[in-house]
Amino acid sequence: MKRIVTIQDISCLGKCSLTVALPIISAMGIEASIIPTAVLSAHTIFEGHTFKDLTDEITPISEHWKKEGFDFDAIYTGYLGSEKQIEIVAKFFDDFKDDGNFVYVDPVMADGGVLYPHFDGGFVEKMKWLCSKADVISPNLTEAAFLTGQQYKKDYDFEYIKKIVYSLVDIGAKSVILTGIALDEKYGILSYDGRDFDYFTHEKIDKVFYGTGDVFSSVCVGALTQGKSLKQAVKTAGDFTLESIKASVRNPDTRYYGVDFETVLHTLYEK
Ligand code: PXL
């Protein structure tokens, strides 16, 4: 059985990070090993959330795994809580990356033009450094602007988007997936596999949901682990995320609580 290790937080409520990655990766018929980086009462958009940092647990866990000789088909990181945590995760890459697996970094840190709470310019620089070590990165447009030092724009054209992707490639990742593009009344994802561009579009739904990036990345890593090409993986993940959003539009709670991906999870299993 293929095995992915995913390194991100447990937000006890507010579907995102590990509570999304675990069921999705499992539904795709892949074993999910986890390293929780922090335990929060709810994700950080909820005011008053608790935050128990678990940075000190990461090295002992990985030392144990090294001793046992565990290995992984993919290493997938999402929300990381601090610069120090990023350094430790980079060491994990050094220990577990080999010729037969790949590293997927979702540089979770911002959306809608602003950084999430707790993050600053120093964190952005460290995340950029982590991205340079990845095989695949999947920033949204805001994260891409922070990573490349470009101004975040609400109005742009395809040339601007392509330029951003080239700047992301310059950081060092082999493949880039740029999510959250809104152009010509459609949502789009531009991916570049080191040779070719692919622009995947889907219908625009005018409602903001949290946790959709985590849904997308979890499916995408799963599909790549199953051996799909970057283009196929982006389509599988994009379609699934759209179906999850559609399933959530009528639920008034979902804006903060994440999307109702559970209602369409069986479609991943069937694939
Ligand atoms: O969905 C991204 C995410 C993951 N984890 C935590 C978050 C967020 C976004 O705000 O706060 C803790």
Residues whose N, C-alpha, C, O or C-beta is under 5 A from the ligand:
A	BS01	PXL	D9 S11 C16 S17 H43 T44 I45 Y79 V108 Y116 G211 D214
